[in-house]
Structure formats: C-alpha cells, structure tokens
Amino acid sequence: MFEHLPKAPLQPLHLPWLASAGVQAAVLRLDLIDPLISGNKWFKLRYHLLQADQTGAPGLISLGGNHSNHLHALAAAGKRFGFATVGLLRGHPQETPTVRDLQALGMTLHWLGYGGYRARHQEGFWQPWQARYPGWHCIPEGGSGVEGARGCSLIVEQARAQVSALGWSGYDAWWLAAGTGTTLAGLVLAEAGARTVHGALAVPMDHGVPDYVAELAGNQGYRLHDACRGGFARFDEQLLAFIAQSEQHSGVPLEALYTGKALLALHDQVEAGLFAAGTRLIFLHTGGLQGRRGYL
C-alpha cells in the first residue's frame, strides 16, 4: 500500500556544460515513480496517509493553486487508497487541466478567493473546515511540515542504493528545486551534515524558506541559491529555451516552475566555478510535469 514507496531510477545526466567543467551528475528521476502520485509528492504524503489510515480518517483536506502538483497527487492518492478528498484553492473558480483532473479524481473543491487563501497561516484557519469535515486529516499546503520532511528524508536512501551502479564510490552534494523547502529539509536531515544539499529557490527569498528549513533541519548542511527569476511561477523565454535545449541533450523532461529553474541555476553556478572538477552531484527531479499543461 502507500507505506511501500516506489523506486526512482538514478541515471547519468549528460549535458555539455557539465562535461566542460569536469563535473559529473546523476538525476534521481522521481518523475518516473508513478503516473499520478508523482515526484516528491508521494514522499511528502507518506506519513500523512499513514496517520489518516491509523486514525480512521474518512478523508483528506489540503490547499493549493489551480495548477497544484500537490493537490493533483493528493486527489490521486485519495482515489487509489479509498480516502475522500477536499481541495481548498487559491483565487476564484477557473478551469485548467489540473482542475479538471481534480474533479475527475473525485476531489471536492472550495475556492477561497485570494484574501481567504492568504489567511491559511492564521490561527484558527482550519477550525471551520474541521467542523464541516469532522475527523478528516488536514494536510498543510504542499504537504509541508514535519511529516512531509520525514517522508522526504527517505529519498536519500533511494539514491545511496544506486550510486555504485554508476561506477561512483560516492557523491559530494545534492542539487534540487525548493518551493516550501520541505524536500530540502528532508534531505538535510537524512544527510546529517555528511554532504551539502543545495536548494535552488523557486520562490523569492522573503517567502520564508530559510527560516522554515532552519526550523525543521537546523542551520547546517545546506546552501540556498536564488532561482525564482522574479517570482514564484514566473518564467521567461531564456528559461524555456534552456529547458528545450537541456531536454534535447539529456532526454530528461523538465518543467519551468521547479526543475527547469533548478537546472538553470545549477548551470550558472557550474559556469561560475562553484564546483571543482571531479565533483559528483545528484540532481533531484521532483516531478511536477503535469503542471506543464498550464503554459505549453
């Protein structure tokens, strides 16, 4: 069932600018673990699903936008494992490919407007929803929090189990996109200072990710890099052209909000000499490819 995590393949990442710098990289393909509960979402949801099952919760409630990878995975998990699901959405009713999927998967949607969605961090936000859906398991936005980080710490085990098959004796660092910072915190906890975890911030620095990661995982073992390109969910022609070129060279599909931004930030840091020749990196593909339908 959901406690048994599917395995993600670790594959060499062949890109000319890595080769020119003498940097070796492999990509852990979380995008391949499941067609619907894709990427880091299964790891973030694992302990929430276990808790809901253990407490006999009839359903799951969480929040997101109209292209949310998190709500998409949650709706799929609910349908597969027998939980009803409710999504609290930012803004006003819109029809997007993701929203259509949520409805097809049986998720009940409530649109909160923009002001109502901003209130999600306020004390008492969940009380009316818990009254409306008694006994349901409430999941923070994006599957964040301690449970999400605990689940994401298991990602490290999957990489370690496959490193030798690459002909590597080990690896030096991680590189991944950071939105809430939950996956980053999970990797930092699992590595316990043995290797640096580099987070390419897909959101502006003032969104609170540094404080949030420090709260979950402490202040050591990671570095944050600006990769937001002007704001969350913003992308430009340079980024899209880089993604197209990278996909052509590597054969790895990317999306513009997280993995594409993370890879471009890695390119810039490699070009700037952050990593010495001979460095071995693991690039984490966090999934989210369903969201590409919102801009392609």
C-alpha positions as CSV (number, residue, x, y, z in Angstrom):
1,M,0.0,0.0,0.0
2,F,1.2,3.6,0.4
3,E,3.8,2.7,3.0
4,H,5.8,1.0,0.3
5,L,7.4,3.7,-1.7
6,P,8.0,3.0,-5.4
7,K,11.6,3.2,-6.6
8,A,13.1,6.1,-8.6
9,P,15.9,5.3,-11.1
10,L,19.2,7.1,-10.7
11,Q,20.5,8.0,-14.2
12,P,23.6,9.8,-15.5
13,L,22.9,13.4,-16.5
14,H,24.7,14.2,-19.7
15,L,25.0,17.9,-20.5
16,P,27.8,19.7,-22.4
17,W,28.4,22.3,-19.7
18,L,28.8,19.7,-17.0
19,A,31.3,17.8,-19.1
20,S,33.2,21.1,-19.9
21,A,33.6,21.8,-16.2
22,G,34.6,18.2,-15.4
23,V,31.5,17.9,-13.1
24,Q,29.7,14.6,-13.0
25,A,26.0,14.5,-12.3
26,A,23.2,11.9,-12.0
27,V,19.5,12.6,-11.8
28,L,17.2,10.8,-9.4
29,R,14.0,10.5,-11.5
30,L,11.2,10.9,-9.0
31,D,9.1,11.9,-12.0
32,L,9.1,8.2,-13.0
33,I,7.8,6.6,-9.8
34,D,4.1,6.9,-10.6
35,P,2.0,8.4,-13.3
36,L,-0.2,10.3,-10.9
37,I,1.3,10.4,-7.4
38,S,4.5,11.7,-9.0
39,G,7.8,13.2,-7.9
40,N,8.4,14.2,-4.3
41,K,4.7,14.3,-3.5
42,W,4.5,10.6,-2.6
43,F,7.3,11.1,-0.1
44,K,5.6,14.2,1.3
45,L,2.3,12.4,1.6
46,R,3.6,9.1,3.0
47,Y,3.3,9.9,6.8
48,H,0.1,11.9,6.3
49,L,-1.5,8.9,4.6
50,L,-0.3,6.6,7.4
51,Q,-1.7,8.9,10.0
52,A,-5.0,9.2,8.3
53,D,-5.2,5.4,8.0
54,Q,-4.3,4.8,11.6
55,T,-6.8,7.3,12.9
56,G,-9.6,6.1,10.6
57,A,-10.0,9.5,8.9
58,P,-12.7,9.4,6.2
59,G,-10.9,12.0,4.1
60,L,-8.0,14.3,3.4
61,I,-8.1,18.1,3.1
62,S,-5.3,20.4,1.8
63,L,-4.6,23.6,-0.1
64,G,-3.1,24.7,-3.4
65,G,-3.5,26.6,-6.6
66,N,-5.2,25.8,-9.9
67,H,-2.1,24.1,-11.2
68,S,-1.1,22.4,-7.9
69,N,1.1,19.3,-8.2
70,H,0.3,18.7,-4.5
71,L,-3.5,18.7,-4.9
72,H,-3.1,16.6,-8.1
73,A,-1.2,13.9,-6.2
74,L,-3.5,14.1,-3.2
75,A,-6.6,13.6,-5.3
76,A,-5.0,10.6,-7.0
77,A,-3.9,9.1,-3.7
78,G,-7.3,9.6,-2.2
79,K,-9.0,7.8,-5.1
80,R,-6.4,5.0,-5.1
81,F,-6.4,4.3,-1.4
82,G,-10.0,5.0,-0.5
83,F,-10.0,8.5,1.1
84,A,-12.4,11.2,0.1
85,T,-10.5,14.4,-0.7
86,V,-11.2,18.2,-0.4
87,G,-9.1,20.9,-2.0
88,L,-9.1,24.5,-0.8
89,L,-8.0,26.5,-3.8
90,R,-6.4,29.9,-4.2
91,G,-8.4,32.5,-6.1
92,H,-11.7,32.2,-7.9
93,P,-13.1,29.3,-10.0
94,Q,-11.1,28.6,-13.1
95,E,-10.9,25.7,-15.4
96,T,-7.4,24.4,-16.0
97,P,-6.2,20.9,-16.9
98,T,-5.2,20.3,-13.3
99,V,-8.6,21.4,-12.0
100,R,-10.4,19.1,-14.5
101,D,-8.2,16.2,-13.2
102,L,-9.0,17.1,-9.6
103,Q,-12.7,16.9,-10.4
104,A,-12.3,13.7,-12.4
105,L,-10.5,12.1,-9.4
106,G,-13.4,12.9,-7.1
107,M,-11.9,15.8,-5.2
108,T,-14.4,18.4,-3.8
109,L,-13.2,21.9,-4.5
110,H,-13.7,25.1,-2.5
111,W,-12.4,28.3,-3.9
112,L,-11.2,30.7,-1.2
113,G,-10.5,33.8,-3.2
114,Y,-7.1,35.5,-2.7
115,G,-7.7,37.1,0.7
116,G,-9.2,33.8,2.1
117,Y,-6.2,31.9,0.8
118,R,-3.8,34.3,2.4
119,A,-5.4,33.6,5.8
120,R,-4.2,30.0,5.7
121,H,-1.3,30.7,8.1
122,Q,-3.6,32.4,10.7
123,E,-4.5,30.8,13.9
124,G,-7.9,29.1,13.6
125,F,-7.9,28.8,9.9
126,W,-8.6,25.1,10.0
127,Q,-11.4,25.2,12.6
128,P,-14.4,25.8,10.3
129,W,-13.1,23.1,7.9
130,Q,-12.7,20.6,10.7
131,A,-16.2,21.4,11.8
132,R,-17.5,20.9,8.3
133,Y,-15.5,17.7,7.7
134,P,-15.2,16.2,11.2
135,G,-12.4,13.6,11.6
136,W,-10.8,14.4,8.3
137,H,-7.0,14.7,8.2
138,C,-5.7,18.2,7.4
139,I,-2.5,18.5,5.4
140,P,-0.6,21.8,5.2
141,E,-0.1,23.5,1.8
142,G,2.3,21.5,-0.4
143,G,2.5,18.6,2.2
144,S,4.9,20.7,4.2
145,G,5.7,20.3,7.9
146,V,7.5,17.7,10.0
147,E,5.6,14.7,8.4
148,G,6.5,15.9,4.9
149,A,10.2,16.4,5.7
150,R,10.3,12.9,7.4
151,G,8.9,11.4,4.2
152,C,11.4,13.2,2.0
153,S,14.3,12.0,4.1
154,L,13.7,8.6,2.6
155,I,14.7,9.9,-0.8
156,V,18.3,9.8,0.2
157,E,18.1,6.0,0.7
158,Q,17.0,5.5,-2.9
159,A,20.0,7.4,-4.2
160,R,22.5,5.7,-2.0
161,A,21.3,2.3,-3.1
162,Q,22.1,3.0,-6.7
163,V,25.3,5.1,-6.6
164,S,27.6,2.1,-7.1
165,A,25.8,1.1,-10.3
166,L,27.0,4.4,-11.8
167,G,30.6,3.4,-11.1
168,W,30.8,6.0,-8.4
169,S,32.4,5.3,-5.0
170,G,30.1,8.1,-3.5
171,Y,28.8,11.5,-4.2
172,D,29.6,15.0,-3.0
173,A,26.3,17.0,-2.9
174,W,22.7,17.3,-3.8
175,W,21.0,19.9,-6.0
176,L,17.2,20.4,-6.1
177,A,14.5,23.0,-6.5
178,A,13.0,24.4,-3.3
179,G,9.4,25.7,-3.1
180,T,8.3,25.3,0.5
181,G,11.7,23.8,1.5
182,T,10.2,20.6,2.8
183,T,12.1,18.3,0.5
184,L,15.3,20.2,1.1
185,A,14.8,19.8,4.8
186,G,14.2,16.1,4.5
187,L,17.5,15.6,2.6
188,V,19.4,17.7,5.1
189,L,18.0,15.6,7.9
190,A,19.0,12.4,6.2
191,E,22.5,13.6,5.2
192,A,23.1,14.9,8.8
193,G,26.0,17.1,7.6
194,A,27.8,14.4,5.6
195,R,27.1,16.3,2.3
196,T,25.9,19.7,1.3
197,V,22.3,20.0,0.0
198,H,21.9,22.9,-2.5
199,G,18.4,24.3,-2.8
200,A,17.6,26.3,-5.9
201,L,14.8,28.6,-4.6
202,A,11.9,28.7,-7.0
203,V,10.3,31.3,-4.8
204,P,11.7,34.7,-3.6
205,M,13.9,34.6,-0.5
206,D,11.4,36.6,1.5
207,H,8.8,33.8,1.3
208,G,10.2,32.4,4.5
209,V,12.0,29.3,3.2
210,P,15.3,30.0,5.1
211,D,13.5,30.2,8.4
212,Y,11.3,27.3,7.7
213,V,14.2,25.0,6.7
214,A,16.2,26.1,9.8
215,E,13.2,25.3,12.0
216,L,12.9,21.8,10.5
217,A,16.5,20.9,9.9
218,G,18.8,23.4,11.7
219,N,21.2,25.8,10.1
220,Q,23.9,23.5,8.8
221,G,24.4,21.3,5.8
222,Y,22.7,23.3,3.1
223,R,23.0,26.3,0.8
224,L,20.3,28.3,-0.8
225,H,20.6,29.8,-4.3
226,D,18.2,32.3,-6.0
227,A,16.4,30.6,-8.9
228,C,13.0,32.3,-8.9
229,R,13.6,34.6,-11.9
230,G,11.4,37.4,-10.5
231,G,8.8,35.4,-8.5
232,F,7.1,32.1,-8.0
233,A,5.5,30.6,-11.1
234,R,7.3,33.2,-13.3
235,F,9.3,32.1,-16.3
236,D,10.7,33.7,-19.4
237,E,11.9,32.9,-22.9
238,Q,15.5,32.3,-21.8
239,L,14.4,29.7,-19.3
240,L,12.1,28.0,-21.8
241,A,14.9,27.9,-24.4
242,F,17.3,26.4,-21.8
243,I,14.7,23.7,-20.9
244,A,14.2,22.8,-24.5
245,Q,18.0,22.5,-25.1
246,S,18.5,20.5,-21.9
247,E,15.8,18.1,-22.8
248,Q,17.3,17.6,-26.2
249,H,20.7,16.8,-24.8
250,S,19.7,14.7,-21.8
251,G,16.4,13.2,-22.7
252,V,15.0,14.2,-19.3
253,P,11.7,16.1,-19.4
254,L,11.6,19.3,-17.3
255,E,9.0,21.9,-16.3
256,A,9.5,25.6,-15.8
257,L,8.4,26.2,-12.3
258,Y,10.8,23.9,-10.4
259,T,13.1,21.5,-12.2
260,G,13.8,23.8,-15.1
261,K,14.7,26.7,-12.8
262,A,16.8,24.4,-10.6
263,L,18.8,23.1,-13.6
264,L,19.4,26.6,-15.0
265,A,20.6,27.7,-11.6
266,L,23.0,24.8,-11.4
267,H,24.3,25.7,-14.9
268,D,25.0,29.2,-13.7
269,Q,26.8,28.0,-10.6
270,V,28.9,25.5,-12.5
271,E,29.8,28.2,-15.0
272,A,30.8,30.4,-12.1
273,G,33.1,27.7,-10.7
274,L,31.2,26.7,-7.6
275,F,32.1,23.1,-8.1
276,A,35.6,21.8,-8.7
277,A,36.4,19.4,-11.5
278,G,35.7,15.8,-10.3
279,T,32.7,16.8,-8.2
280,R,29.8,14.3,-8.3
281,L,26.3,15.7,-7.9
282,I,22.9,14.2,-7.6
283,F,20.2,16.4,-9.2
284,L,16.8,15.6,-7.8
285,H,14.0,15.6,-10.3
286,T,11.0,16.5,-8.1
287,G,8.3,15.7,-10.7
288,G,5.5,18.1,-11.4
289,L,5.4,17.5,-15.1
290,Q,1.6,17.6,-15.1
291,G,1.9,21.4,-14.4
292,R,3.4,21.9,-17.8
293,R,-0.1,21.8,-19.3
294,G,-0.7,25.2,-17.8
295,Y,1.7,27.0,-20.1
296,L,2.6,24.8,-23.1
